Amino acid sequence: MNKEEAGSGSAPFSVPGPLSKIAEYPRRLRAFLHDVRVEMKQVNWPSRSEVWSTTIVVTLTVTFFGLYFFVTDSVFGRAANWVLHYFSNH
């Protein structure tokens, strides 16, 4: 017996080769879901007021930078067009 067979208790039957991975899938899935439940109990969830305040901050920040980059792009775009137009006429 190898370590896995000895540690798992008495198995009703042994599945050879690649089928063993398929056969152990339900056990691995159950262990994964158990670990997820344990970790989710440790999560520190934000309150409703914290979510609202951070949402407002993010919205205002994105709006500010969106307007800033729009104005900056417009100014540099017009400046580039002016320079191109100026040198194409001379």
PyMOL Python script that loads the backbone (N, CA, C, O; Angstrom):
from pymol import cmd

cmd.read_pdbstr("""\
ATOM      1  N   MET A   1       0.832  -1.191   0.000  1.00  0.00           N
ATOM      2  CA  MET A   1       0.000   0.000   0.000  1.00  0.00           C
ATOM      3  C   MET A   1       0.875   1.252   0.000  1.00  0.00           C
ATOM      4  O   MET A   1       1.891   1.302   0.693  1.00  0.00           O
ATOM      5  N   ASN A   2       0.484   2.252  -0.769  1.00  0.00           N
ATOM      6  CA  ASN A   2       1.213   3.506  -0.727  1.00  0.00           C
ATOM      7  C   ASN A   2       0.605   4.416   0.341  1.00  0.00           C
ATOM      8  O   ASN A   2      -0.362   4.032   0.998  1.00  0.00           O
ATOM      9  N   LYS A   3       1.153   5.601   0.518  1.00  0.00           N
ATOM     10  CA  LYS A   3       0.717   6.495   1.589  1.00  0.00           C
ATOM     11  C   LYS A   3      -0.736   6.937   1.418  1.00  0.00           C
ATOM     12  O   LYS A   3      -1.468   7.042   2.403  1.00  0.00           O
ATOM     13  N   GLU A   4      -1.162   7.196   0.178  1.00  0.00           N
ATOM     14  CA  GLU A   4      -2.534   7.648  -0.063  1.00  0.00           C
ATOM     15  C   GLU A   4      -3.540   6.570   0.304  1.00  0.00           C
ATOM     16  O   GLU A   4      -4.570   6.858   0.914  1.00  0.00           O
ATOM     17  N   GLU A   5      -3.244   5.320  -0.071  1.00  0.00           N
ATOM     18  CA  GLU A   5      -4.166   4.236   0.237  1.00  0.00           C
ATOM     19  C   GLU A   5      -4.211   3.968   1.731  1.00  0.00           C
ATOM     20  O   GLU A   5      -5.272   3.654   2.269  1.00  0.00           O
ATOM     21  N   ALA A   6      -3.080   4.087   2.407  1.00  0.00           N
ATOM     22  CA  ALA A   6      -3.036   3.834   3.842  1.00  0.00           C
ATOM     23  C   ALA A   6      -3.735   4.942   4.607  1.00  0.00           C
ATOM     24  O   ALA A   6      -4.395   4.676   5.612  1.00  0.00           O
ATOM     25  N   GLY A   7      -3.602   6.190   4.147  1.00  0.00           N
ATOM     26  CA  GLY A   7      -4.189   7.318   4.857  1.00  0.00           C
ATOM     27  C   GLY A   7      -5.663   7.501   4.614  1.00  0.00           C
ATOM     28  O   GLY A   7      -6.333   8.158   5.411  1.00  0.00           O
ATOM     29  N   SER A   8      -6.196   6.947   3.546  1.00  0.00           N
ATOM     30  CA  SER A   8      -7.588   7.190   3.214  1.00  0.00           C
ATOM     31  C   SER A   8      -8.529   6.189   3.856  1.00  0.00           C
ATOM     32  O   SER A   8      -9.741   6.293   3.670  1.00  0.00           O
ATOM     33  N   GLY A   9      -8.025   5.234   4.596  1.00  0.00           N
ATOM     34  CA  GLY A   9      -8.888   4.227   5.198  1.00  0.00           C
ATOM     35  C   GLY A   9      -9.065   3.073   4.245  1.00  0.00           C
ATOM     36  O   GLY A   9      -8.271   2.895   3.321  1.00  0.00           O
ATOM     37  N   SER A  10     -10.103   2.288   4.461  1.00  0.00           N
ATOM     38  CA  SER A  10     -10.311   1.138   3.590  1.00  0.00           C
ATOM     39  C   SER A  10     -11.220   1.543   2.444  1.00  0.00           C
ATOM     40  O   SER A  10     -12.359   1.962   2.650  1.00  0.00           O
ATOM     41  N   ALA A  11     -10.697   1.413   1.236  1.00  0.00           N
ATOM     42  CA  ALA A  11     -11.472   1.749   0.050  1.00  0.00           C
ATOM     43  C   ALA A  11     -12.213   0.505  -0.414  1.00  0.00           C
ATOM     44  O   ALA A  11     -11.644  -0.586  -0.375  1.00  0.00           O
ATOM     45  N   PRO A  12     -13.481   0.629  -0.859  1.00  0.00           N
ATOM     46  CA  PRO A  12     -14.231  -0.542  -1.297  1.00  0.00           C
ATOM     47  C   PRO A  12     -13.631  -1.171  -2.544  1.00  0.00           C
ATOM     48  O   PRO A  12     -13.716  -2.384  -2.733  1.00  0.00           O
ATOM     49  N   PHE A  13     -13.024  -0.351  -3.396  1.00  0.00           N
ATOM     50  CA  PHE A  13     -12.364  -0.889  -4.592  1.00  0.00           C
ATOM     51  C   PHE A  13     -11.309   0.106  -5.044  1.00  0.00           C
ATOM     52  O   PHE A  13     -11.316   1.264  -4.628  1.00  0.00           O
ATOM     53  N   SER A  14     -10.410  -0.348  -5.890  1.00  0.00           N
ATOM     54  CA  SER A  14      -9.348   0.499  -6.409  1.00  0.00           C
ATOM     55  C   SER A  14      -9.550   0.677  -7.903  1.00  0.00           C
ATOM     56  O   SER A  14      -9.748  -0.291  -8.638  1.00  0.00           O
ATOM     57  N   VAL A  15      -9.498   1.936  -8.342  1.00  0.00           N
ATOM     58  CA  VAL A  15      -9.676   2.241  -9.759  1.00  0.00           C
ATOM     59  C   VAL A  15      -8.304   2.470 -10.363  1.00  0.00           C
ATOM     60  O   VAL A  15      -7.559   3.314  -9.866  1.00  0.00           O
ATOM     61  N   PRO A  16      -7.940   1.750 -11.417  1.00  0.00           N
ATOM     62  CA  PRO A  16      -6.603   1.884 -11.993  1.00  0.00           C
ATOM     63  C   PRO A  16      -6.496   3.063 -12.958  1.00  0.00           C
ATOM     64  O   PRO A  16      -7.481   3.494 -13.559  1.00  0.00           O
ATOM     65  N   GLY A  17      -5.266   3.572 -13.088  1.00  0.00           N
ATOM     66  CA  GLY A  17      -4.910   4.530 -14.119  1.00  0.00           C
ATOM     67  C   GLY A  17      -5.655   5.853 -14.102  1.00  0.00           C
ATOM     68  O   GLY A  17      -5.961   6.385 -13.035  1.00  0.00           O
ATOM     69  N   PRO A  18      -5.951   6.393 -15.298  1.00  0.00           N
ATOM     70  CA  PRO A  18      -6.568   7.717 -15.420  1.00  0.00           C
ATOM     71  C   PRO A  18      -7.960   7.793 -14.795  1.00  0.00           C
ATOM     72  O   PRO A  18      -8.427   8.876 -14.444  1.00  0.00           O
ATOM     73  N   LEU A  19      -8.610   6.660 -14.658  1.00  0.00           N
ATOM     74  CA  LEU A  19      -9.939   6.682 -14.044  1.00  0.00           C
ATOM     75  C   LEU A  19      -9.888   7.055 -12.570  1.00  0.00           C
ATOM     76  O   LEU A  19     -10.889   7.497 -12.007  1.00  0.00           O
ATOM     77  N   SER A  20      -8.733   6.880 -11.943  1.00  0.00           N
ATOM     78  CA  SER A  20      -8.626   7.222 -10.524  1.00  0.00           C
ATOM     79  C   SER A  20      -8.797   8.726 -10.306  1.00  0.00           C
ATOM     80  O   SER A  20      -9.350   9.147  -9.290  1.00  0.00           O
ATOM     81  N   LYS A  21      -8.321   9.539 -11.265  1.00  0.00           N
ATOM     82  CA  LYS A  21      -8.493  10.991 -11.146  1.00  0.00           C
ATOM     83  C   LYS A  21      -9.964  11.361 -11.248  1.00  0.00           C
ATOM     84  O   LYS A  21     -10.439  12.233 -10.521  1.00  0.00           O
ATOM     85  N   ILE A  22     -10.676  10.712 -12.135  1.00  0.00           N
ATOM     86  CA  ILE A  22     -12.109  10.971 -12.273  1.00  0.00           C
ATOM     87  C   ILE A  22     -12.846  10.490 -11.036  1.00  0.00           C
ATOM     88  O   ILE A  22     -13.786  11.141 -10.579  1.00  0.00           O
ATOM     89  N   ALA A  23     -12.431   9.361 -10.494  1.00  0.00           N
ATOM     90  CA  ALA A  23     -13.103   8.803  -9.325  1.00  0.00           C
ATOM     91  C   ALA A  23     -12.899   9.665  -8.085  1.00  0.00           C
ATOM     92  O   ALA A  23     -13.770   9.706  -7.216  1.00  0.00           O
ATOM     93  N   GLU A  24     -11.757  10.359  -7.987  1.00  0.00           N
ATOM     94  CA  GLU A  24     -11.524  11.175  -6.792  1.00  0.00           C
ATOM     95  C   GLU A  24     -12.069  12.602  -6.938  1.00  0.00           C
ATOM     96  O   GLU A  24     -11.982  13.387  -5.994  1.00  0.00           O
ATOM     97  N   TYR A  25     -12.626  12.948  -8.098  1.00  0.00           N
ATOM     98  CA  TYR A  25     -13.162  14.295  -8.331  1.00  0.00           C
ATOM     99  C   TYR A  25     -14.225  14.704  -7.306  1.00  0.00           C
ATOM    100  O   TYR A  25     -14.144  15.817  -6.786  1.00  0.00           O
ATOM    101  N   PRO A  26     -15.221  13.861  -6.988  1.00  0.00           N
ATOM    102  CA  PRO A  26     -16.213  14.292  -5.988  1.00  0.00           C
ATOM    103  C   PRO A  26     -15.603  14.611  -4.625  1.00  0.00           C
ATOM    104  O   PRO A  26     -16.032  15.550  -3.956  1.00  0.00           O
ATOM    105  N   ARG A  27     -14.609  13.835  -4.218  1.00  0.00           N
ATOM    106  CA  ARG A  27     -13.968  14.099  -2.930  1.00  0.00           C
ATOM    107  C   ARG A  27     -13.221  15.426  -2.964  1.00  0.00           C
ATOM    108  O   ARG A  27     -13.285  16.205  -2.012  1.00  0.00           O
ATOM    109  N   ARG A  28     -12.513  15.683  -4.064  1.00  0.00           N
ATOM    110  CA  ARG A  28     -11.771  16.938  -4.189  1.00  0.00           C
ATOM    111  C   ARG A  28     -12.722  18.128  -4.255  1.00  0.00           C
ATOM    112  O   ARG A  28     -12.444  19.173  -3.667  1.00  0.00           O
ATOM    113  N   LEU A  29     -13.840  17.982  -4.964  1.00  0.00           N
ATOM    114  CA  LEU A  29     -14.829  19.049  -5.054  1.00  0.00           C
ATOM    115  C   LEU A  29     -15.427  19.342  -3.679  1.00  0.00           C
ATOM    116  O   LEU A  29     -15.583  20.503  -3.301  1.00  0.00           O
ATOM    117  N   ARG A  30     -15.757  18.301  -2.941  1.00  0.00           N
ATOM    118  CA  ARG A  30     -16.312  18.474  -1.598  1.00  0.00           C
ATOM    119  C   ARG A  30     -15.307  19.189  -0.684  1.00  0.00           C
ATOM    120  O   ARG A  30     -15.690  20.075   0.080  1.00  0.00           O
ATOM    121  N   ALA A  31     -14.042  18.815  -0.759  1.00  0.00           N
ATOM    122  CA  ALA A  31     -13.000  19.455   0.053  1.00  0.00           C
ATOM    123  C   ALA A  31     -12.838  20.919  -0.348  1.00  0.00           C
ATOM    124  O   ALA A  31     -12.680  21.785   0.513  1.00  0.00           O
ATOM    125  N   PHE A  32     -12.877  21.199  -1.651  1.00  0.00           N
ATOM    126  CA  PHE A  32     -12.762  22.577  -2.120  1.00  0.00           C
ATOM    127  C   PHE A  32     -13.919  23.430  -1.604  1.00  0.00           C
ATOM    128  O   PHE A  32     -13.698  24.530  -1.098  1.00  0.00           O
ATOM    129  N   LEU A  33     -15.139  22.937  -1.726  1.00  0.00           N
ATOM    130  CA  LEU A  33     -16.302  23.701  -1.254  1.00  0.00           C
ATOM    131  C   LEU A  33     -16.257  23.910   0.259  1.00  0.00           C
ATOM    132  O   LEU A  33     -16.672  24.957   0.755  1.00  0.00           O
ATOM    133  N   HIS A  34     -15.757  22.924   0.985  1.00  0.00           N
ATOM    134  CA  HIS A  34     -15.595  23.092   2.431  1.00  0.00           C
ATOM    135  C   HIS A  34     -14.598  24.213   2.735  1.00  0.00           C
ATOM    136  O   HIS A  34     -14.841  25.049   3.605  1.00  0.00           O
ATOM    137  N   ASP A  35     -13.476  24.221   2.012  1.00  0.00           N
ATOM    138  CA  ASP A  35     -12.471  25.259   2.209  1.00  0.00           C
ATOM    139  C   ASP A  35     -13.027  26.640   1.855  1.00  0.00           C
ATOM    140  O   ASP A  35     -12.723  27.625   2.527  1.00  0.00           O
ATOM    141  N   VAL A  36     -13.833  26.708   0.811  1.00  0.00           N
ATOM    142  CA  VAL A  36     -14.453  27.983   0.433  1.00  0.00           C
ATOM    143  C   VAL A  36     -15.364  28.479   1.553  1.00  0.00           C
ATOM    144  O   VAL A  36     -15.321  29.656   1.912  1.00  0.00           O
ATOM    145  N   ARG A  37     -16.182  27.593   2.101  1.00  0.00           N
ATOM    146  CA  ARG A  37     -17.075  27.986   3.210  1.00  0.00           C
ATOM    147  C   ARG A  37     -16.279  28.492   4.411  1.00  0.00           C
ATOM    148  O   ARG A  37     -16.648  29.497   5.019  1.00  0.00           O
ATOM    149  N   VAL A  38     -15.207  27.812   4.750  1.00  0.00           N
ATOM    150  CA  VAL A  38     -14.374  28.222   5.887  1.00  0.00           C
ATOM    151  C   VAL A  38     -13.776  29.602   5.632  1.00  0.00           C
ATOM    152  O   VAL A  38     -13.800  30.457   6.518  1.00  0.00           O
ATOM    153  N   GLU A  39     -13.245  29.829   4.444  1.00  0.00           N
ATOM    154  CA  GLU A  39     -12.639  31.129   4.123  1.00  0.00           C
ATOM    155  C   GLU A  39     -13.674  32.249   4.073  1.00  0.00           C
ATOM    156  O   GLU A  39     -13.398  33.365   4.513  1.00  0.00           O
ATOM    157  N   MET A  40     -14.852  31.966   3.547  1.00  0.00           N
ATOM    158  CA  MET A  40     -15.883  33.003   3.447  1.00  0.00           C
ATOM    159  C   MET A  40     -16.369  33.451   4.823  1.00  0.00           C
ATOM    160  O   MET A  40     -16.818  34.586   4.978  1.00  0.00           O
ATOM    161  N   LYS A  41     -16.285  32.579   5.817  1.00  0.00           N
ATOM    162  CA  LYS A  41     -16.654  32.973   7.174  1.00  0.00           C
ATOM    163  C   LYS A  41     -15.641  33.939   7.777  1.00  0.00           C
ATOM    164  O   LYS A  41     -15.957  34.655   8.727  1.00  0.00           O
ATOM    165  N   GLN A  42     -14.428  33.963   7.235  1.00  0.00           N
ATOM    166  CA  GLN A  42     -13.376  34.828   7.761  1.00  0.00           C
ATOM    167  C   GLN A  42     -13.326  36.184   7.063  1.00  0.00           C
ATOM    168  O   GLN A  42     -12.552  37.054   7.462  1.00  0.00           O
ATOM    169  N   VAL A  43     -14.139  36.372   6.030  1.00  0.00           N
ATOM    170  CA  VAL A  43     -14.118  37.621   5.274  1.00  0.00           C
ATOM    171  C   VAL A  43     -14.738  38.733   6.105  1.00  0.00           C
ATOM    172  O   VAL A  43     -15.775  38.547   6.742  1.00  0.00           O
ATOM    173  N   ASN A  44     -14.082  39.899   6.089  1.00  0.00           N
ATOM    174  CA  ASN A  44     -14.607  41.071   6.780  1.00  0.00           C
ATOM    175  C   ASN A  44     -15.341  41.926   5.747  1.00  0.00           C
ATOM    176  O   ASN A  44     -14.716  42.689   5.011  1.00  0.00           O
ATOM    177  N   TRP A  45     -16.667  41.797   5.694  1.00  0.00           N
ATOM    178  CA  TRP A  45     -17.462  42.474   4.683  1.00  0.00           C
ATOM    179  C   TRP A  45     -17.659  43.937   5.061  1.00  0.00           C
ATOM    180  O   TRP A  45     -17.872  44.240   6.235  1.00  0.00           O
ATOM    181  N   PRO A  46     -17.595  44.864   4.085  1.00  0.00           N
ATOM    182  CA  PRO A  46     -17.815  46.286   4.384  1.00  0.00           C
ATOM    183  C   PRO A  46     -19.286  46.563   4.653  1.00  0.00           C
ATOM    184  O   PRO A  46     -20.169  45.839   4.195  1.00  0.00           O
ATOM    185  N   SER A  47     -19.526  47.633   5.410  1.00  0.00           N
ATOM    186  CA  SER A  47     -20.907  48.013   5.688  1.00  0.00           C
ATOM    187  C   SER A  47     -21.481  48.735   4.478  1.00  0.00           C
ATOM    188  O   SER A  47     -20.753  49.094   3.553  1.00  0.00           O
ATOM    189  N   ARG A  48     -22.791  48.944   4.494  1.00  0.00           N
ATOM    190  CA  ARG A  48     -23.458  49.625   3.385  1.00  0.00           C
ATOM    191  C   ARG A  48     -22.935  51.050   3.224  1.00  0.00           C
ATOM    192  O   ARG A  48     -22.746  51.518   2.101  1.00  0.00           O
ATOM    193  N   SER A  49     -22.701  51.742   4.343  1.00  0.00           N
ATOM    194  CA  SER A  49     -22.212  53.126   4.260  1.00  0.00           C
ATOM    195  C   SER A  49     -20.788  53.173   3.700  1.00  0.00           C
ATOM    196  O   SER A  49     -20.450  54.099   2.963  1.00  0.00           O
ATOM    197  N   GLU A  50     -19.949  52.187   4.040  1.00  0.00           N
ATOM    198  CA  GLU A  50     -18.596  52.134   3.475  1.00  0.00           C
ATOM    199  C   GLU A  50     -18.644  51.908   1.966  1.00  0.00           C
ATOM    200  O   GLU A  50     -17.868  52.511   1.223  1.00  0.00           O
ATOM    201  N   VAL A  51     -19.539  51.053   1.517  1.00  0.00           N
ATOM    202  CA  VAL A  51     -19.662  50.788   0.088  1.00  0.00           C
ATOM    203  C   VAL A  51     -20.126  52.047  -0.640  1.00  0.00           C
ATOM    204  O   VAL A  51     -19.590  52.385  -1.695  1.00  0.00           O
ATOM    205  N   TRP A  52     -21.124  52.745  -0.080  1.00  0.00           N
ATOM    206  CA  TRP A  52     -21.619  53.971  -0.712  1.00  0.00           C
ATOM    207  C   TRP A  52     -20.527  55.031  -0.773  1.00  0.00           C
ATOM    208  O   TRP A  52     -20.354  55.679  -1.805  1.00  0.00           O
ATOM    209  N   SER A  53     -19.792  55.217   0.315  1.00  0.00           N
ATOM    210  CA  SER A  53     -18.777  56.268   0.325  1.00  0.00           C
ATOM    211  C   SER A  53     -17.656  55.971  -0.675  1.00  0.00           C
ATOM    212  O   SER A  53     -17.210  56.874  -1.383  1.00  0.00           O
ATOM    213  N   THR A  54     -17.202  54.733  -0.741  1.00  0.00           N
ATOM    214  CA  THR A  54     -16.148  54.420  -1.700  1.00  0.00           C
ATOM    215  C   THR A  54     -16.669  54.481  -3.138  1.00  0.00           C
ATOM    216  O   THR A  54     -15.923  54.844  -4.047  1.00  0.00           O
ATOM    217  N   THR A  55     -17.932  54.132  -3.352  1.00  0.00           N
ATOM    218  CA  THR A  55     -18.522  54.242  -4.692  1.00  0.00           C
ATOM    219  C   THR A  55     -18.570  55.688  -5.141  1.00  0.00           C
ATOM    220  O   THR A  55     -18.278  55.991  -6.298  1.00  0.00           O
ATOM    221  N   ILE A  56     -18.936  56.581  -4.239  1.00  0.00           N
ATOM    222  CA  ILE A  56     -18.997  58.007  -4.570  1.00  0.00           C
ATOM    223  C   ILE A  56     -17.594  58.539  -4.871  1.00  0.00           C
ATOM    224  O   ILE A  56     -17.406  59.289  -5.829  1.00  0.00           O
ATOM    225  N   VAL A  57     -16.623  58.157  -4.066  1.00  0.00           N
ATOM    226  CA  VAL A  57     -15.245  58.615  -4.287  1.00  0.00           C
ATOM    227  C   VAL A  57     -14.739  58.131  -5.644  1.00  0.00           C
ATOM    228  O   VAL A  57     -14.134  58.907  -6.385  1.00  0.00           O
ATOM    229  N   VAL A  58     -14.971  56.880  -5.977  1.00  0.00           N
ATOM    230  CA  VAL A  58     -14.514  56.333  -7.256  1.00  0.00           C
ATOM    231  C   VAL A  58     -15.218  57.033  -8.414  1.00  0.00           C
ATOM    232  O   VAL A  58     -14.578  57.367  -9.412  1.00  0.00           O
ATOM    233  N   THR A  59     -16.526  57.260  -8.297  1.00  0.00           N
ATOM    234  CA  THR A  59     -17.275  57.924  -9.364  1.00  0.00           C
ATOM    235  C   THR A  59     -16.771  59.341  -9.594  1.00  0.00           C
ATOM    236  O   THR A  59     -16.575  59.754 -10.737  1.00  0.00           O
ATOM    237  N   LEU A  60     -16.561  60.083  -8.520  1.00  0.00           N
ATOM    238  CA  LEU A  60     -16.056  61.447  -8.661  1.00  0.00           C
ATOM    239  C   LEU A  60     -14.638  61.473  -9.242  1.00  0.00           C
ATOM    240  O   LEU A  60     -14.322  62.321 -10.076  1.00  0.00           O
ATOM    241  N   THR A  61     -13.801  60.559  -8.808  1.00  0.00           N
ATOM    242  CA  THR A  61     -12.424  60.504  -9.307  1.00  0.00           C
ATOM    243  C   THR A  61     -12.395  60.169 -10.799  1.00  0.00           C
ATOM    244  O   THR A  61     -11.656  60.790 -11.564  1.00  0.00           O
ATOM    245  N   VAL A  62     -13.193  59.195 -11.207  1.00  0.00           N
ATOM    246  CA  VAL A  62     -13.234  58.814 -12.626  1.00  0.00           C
ATOM    247  C   VAL A  62     -13.783  59.965 -13.459  1.00  0.00           C
ATOM    248  O   VAL A  62     -13.284  60.230 -14.552  1.00  0.00           O
ATOM    249  N   THR A  63     -14.806  60.651 -12.953  1.00  0.00           N
ATOM    250  CA  THR A  63     -15.370  61.802 -13.670  1.00  0.00           C
ATOM    251  C   THR A  63     -14.337  62.913 -13.812  1.00  0.00           C
ATOM    252  O   THR A  63     -14.178  63.476 -14.895  1.00  0.00           O
ATOM    253  N   PHE A  64     -13.632  63.234 -12.727  1.00  0.00           N
ATOM    254  CA  PHE A  64     -12.624  64.280 -12.767  1.00  0.00           C
ATOM    255  C   PHE A  64     -11.545  63.970 -13.791  1.00  0.00           C
ATOM    256  O   PHE A  64     -11.220  64.808 -14.632  1.00  0.00           O
ATOM    257  N   PHE A  65     -10.983  62.753 -13.719  1.00  0.00           N
ATOM    258  CA  PHE A  65      -9.909  62.408 -14.648  1.00  0.00           C
ATOM    259  C   PHE A  65     -10.420  62.275 -16.074  1.00  0.00           C
ATOM    260  O   PHE A  65      -9.687  62.576 -17.016  1.00  0.00           O
ATOM    261  N   GLY A  66     -11.646  61.835 -16.255  1.00  0.00           N
ATOM    262  CA  GLY A  66     -12.216  61.784 -17.596  1.00  0.00           C
ATOM    263  C   GLY A  66     -12.300  63.172 -18.205  1.00  0.00           C
ATOM    264  O   GLY A  66     -11.909  63.374 -19.355  1.00  0.00           O
ATOM    265  N   LEU A  67     -12.810  64.134 -17.434  1.00  0.00           N
ATOM    266  CA  LEU A  67     -12.880  65.520 -17.923  1.00  0.00           C
ATOM    267  C   LEU A  67     -11.479  66.104 -18.143  1.00  0.00           C
ATOM    268  O   LEU A  67     -11.235  66.787 -19.137  1.00  0.00           O
ATOM    269  N   TYR A  68     -10.576  65.832 -17.223  1.00  0.00           N
ATOM    270  CA  TYR A  68      -9.206  66.340 -17.344  1.00  0.00           C
ATOM    271  C   TYR A  68      -8.563  65.843 -18.641  1.00  0.00           C
ATOM    272  O   TYR A  68      -7.995  66.628 -19.401  1.00  0.00           O
ATOM    273  N   PHE A  69      -8.658  64.536 -18.886  1.00  0.00           N
ATOM    274  CA  PHE A  69      -8.039  63.990 -20.096  1.00  0.00           C
ATOM    275  C   PHE A  69      -8.762  64.442 -21.358  1.00  0.00           C
ATOM    276  O   PHE A  69      -8.130  64.594 -22.403  1.00  0.00           O
ATOM    277  N   PHE A  70     -10.070  64.659 -21.286  1.00  0.00           N
ATOM    278  CA  PHE A  70     -10.799  65.184 -22.438  1.00  0.00           C
ATOM    279  C   PHE A  70     -10.298  66.584 -22.797  1.00  0.00           C
ATOM    280  O   PHE A  70     -10.033  66.873 -23.964  1.00  0.00           O
ATOM    281  N   VAL A  71     -10.171  67.448 -21.789  1.00  0.00           N
ATOM    282  CA  VAL A  71      -9.694  68.816 -22.024  1.00  0.00           C
ATOM    283  C   VAL A  71      -8.246  68.793 -22.515  1.00  0.00           C
ATOM    284  O   VAL A  71      -7.908  69.485 -23.475  1.00  0.00           O
ATOM    285  N   THR A  72      -7.402  68.011 -21.870  1.00  0.00           N
ATOM    286  CA  THR A  72      -5.998  67.925 -22.269  1.00  0.00           C
ATOM    287  C   THR A  72      -5.867  67.411 -23.708  1.00  0.00           C
ATOM    288  O   THR A  72      -5.090  67.958 -24.491  1.00  0.00           O
ATOM    289  N   ASP A  73      -6.616  66.373 -24.055  1.00  0.00           N
ATOM    290  CA  ASP A  73      -6.577  65.832 -25.408  1.00  0.00           C
ATOM    291  C   ASP A  73      -7.077  66.859 -26.419  1.00  0.00           C
ATOM    292  O   ASP A  73      -6.517  66.983 -27.508  1.00  0.00           O
ATOM    293  N   SER A  74      -8.122  67.589 -26.066  1.00  0.00           N
ATOM    294  CA  SER A  74      -8.651  68.614 -26.984  1.00  0.00           C
ATOM    295  C   SER A  74      -7.623  69.715 -27.217  1.00  0.00           C
ATOM    296  O   SER A  74      -7.411  70.140 -28.353  1.00  0.00           O
ATOM    297  N   VAL A  75      -6.983  70.178 -26.143  1.00  0.00           N
ATOM    298  CA  VAL A  75      -5.995  71.250 -26.272  1.00  0.00           C
ATOM    299  C   VAL A  75      -4.816  70.785 -27.116  1.00  0.00           C
ATOM    300  O   VAL A  75      -4.418  71.480 -28.051  1.00  0.00           O
ATOM    301  N   PHE A  76      -4.256  69.635 -26.807  1.00  0.00           N
ATOM    302  CA  PHE A  76      -3.112  69.146 -27.584  1.00  0.00           C
ATOM    303  C   PHE A  76      -3.505  68.780 -29.006  1.00  0.00           C
ATOM    304  O   PHE A  76      -2.700  68.945 -29.923  1.00  0.00           O
ATOM    305  N   GLY A  77      -4.709  68.292 -29.212  1.00  0.00           N
ATOM    306  CA  GLY A  77      -5.173  67.988 -30.562  1.00  0.00           C
ATOM    307  C   GLY A  77      -5.295  69.240 -31.409  1.00  0.00           C
ATOM    308  O   GLY A  77      -4.871  69.263 -32.565  1.00  0.00           O
ATOM    309  N   ARG A  78      -5.874  70.279 -30.833  1.00  0.00           N
ATOM    310  CA  ARG A  78      -5.986  71.554 -31.570  1.00  0.00           C
ATOM    311  C   ARG A  78      -4.610  72.165 -31.815  1.00  0.00           C
ATOM    312  O   ARG A  78      -4.363  72.724 -32.883  1.00  0.00           O
ATOM    313  N   ALA A  79      -3.716  72.065 -30.842  1.00  0.00           N
ATOM    314  CA  ALA A  79      -2.363  72.596 -31.014  1.00  0.00           C
ATOM    315  C   ALA A  79      -1.638  71.841 -32.134  1.00  0.00           C
ATOM    316  O   ALA A  79      -0.952  72.452 -32.952  1.00  0.00           O
ATOM    317  N   ALA A  80      -1.789  70.539 -32.167  1.00  0.00           N
ATOM    318  CA  ALA A  80      -1.145  69.748 -33.220  1.00  0.00           C
ATOM    319  C   ALA A  80      -1.731  70.098 -34.581  1.00  0.00           C
ATOM    320  O   ALA A  80      -0.990  70.228 -35.556  1.00  0.00           O
ATOM    321  N   ASN A  81      -3.050  70.253 -34.661  1.00  0.00           N
ATOM    322  CA  ASN A  81      -3.670  70.646 -35.934  1.00  0.00           C
ATOM    323  C   ASN A  81      -3.208  72.035 -36.374  1.00  0.00           C
ATOM    324  O   ASN A  81      -2.977  72.276 -37.559  1.00  0.00           O
ATOM    325  N   TRP A  82      -3.077  72.943 -35.408  1.00  0.00           N
ATOM    326  CA  TRP A  82      -2.620  74.292 -35.742  1.00  0.00           C
ATOM    327  C   TRP A  82      -1.194  74.261 -36.290  1.00  0.00           C
ATOM    328  O   TRP A  82      -0.890  74.917 -37.287  1.00  0.00           O
ATOM    329  N   VAL A  83      -0.316  73.488 -35.626  1.00  0.00           N
ATOM    330  CA  VAL A  83       1.073  73.381 -36.071  1.00  0.00           C
ATOM    331  C   VAL A  83       1.131  72.737 -37.454  1.00  0.00           C
ATOM    332  O   VAL A  83       1.856  73.224 -38.321  1.00  0.00           O
ATOM    333  N   LEU A  84       0.398  71.670 -37.678  1.00  0.00           N
ATOM    334  CA  LEU A  84       0.398  71.015 -38.988  1.00  0.00           C
ATOM    335  C   LEU A  84      -0.153  71.943 -40.068  1.00  0.00           C
ATOM    336  O   LEU A  84       0.375  71.998 -41.179  1.00  0.00           O
ATOM    337  N   HIS A  85      -1.198  72.658 -39.738  1.00  0.00           N
ATOM    338  CA  HIS A  85      -1.805  73.575 -40.703  1.00  0.00           C
ATOM    339  C   HIS A  85      -0.846  74.759 -40.971  1.00  0.00           C
ATOM    340  O   HIS A  85      -0.731  75.213 -42.110  1.00  0.00           O
ATOM    341  N   TYR A  86      -0.183  75.238 -39.960  1.00  0.00           N
ATOM    342  CA  TYR A  86       0.734  76.376 -40.101  1.00  0.00           C
ATOM    343  C   TYR A  86       1.886  76.004 -41.019  1.00  0.00           C
ATOM    344  O   TYR A  86       2.242  76.779 -41.907  1.00  0.00           O
ATOM    345  N   PHE A  87       2.483  74.809 -40.817  1.00  0.00           N
ATOM    346  CA  PHE A  87       3.644  74.429 -41.615  1.00  0.00           C
ATOM    347  C   PHE A  87       3.257  73.930 -43.006  1.00  0.00           C
ATOM    348  O   PHE A  87       4.092  73.931 -43.911  1.00  0.00           O
ATOM    349  N   SER A  88       2.019  73.507 -43.191  1.00  0.00           N
ATOM    350  CA  SER A  88       1.624  73.058 -44.531  1.00  0.00           C
ATOM    351  C   SER A  88       1.361  74.243 -45.447  1.00  0.00           C
ATOM    352  O   SER A  88       1.437  74.099 -46.668  1.00  0.00           O
ATOM    353  N   ASN A  89       1.053  75.416 -44.887  1.00  0.00           N
ATOM    354  CA  ASN A  89       0.809  76.605 -45.687  1.00  0.00           C
ATOM    355  C   ASN A  89       2.091  77.351 -46.004  1.00  0.00           C
ATOM    356  O   ASN A  89       2.111  78.151 -46.940  1.00  0.00           O
ATOM    357  N   HIS A  90       3.144  77.123 -45.269  1.00  0.00           N
ATOM    358  CA  HIS A  90       4.395  77.879 -45.495  1.00  0.00           C
ATOM    359  C   HIS A  90       5.412  77.071 -46.195  1.00  0.00           C
ATOM    360  O   HIS A  90       6.512  77.556 -46.459  1.00  0.00           O
TER     361      HIS A  90
END
""", "prot")
cmd.dss("prot")
cmd.show_as("cartoon", "prot")
cmd.util.cbc("prot")
cmd.orient("prot")
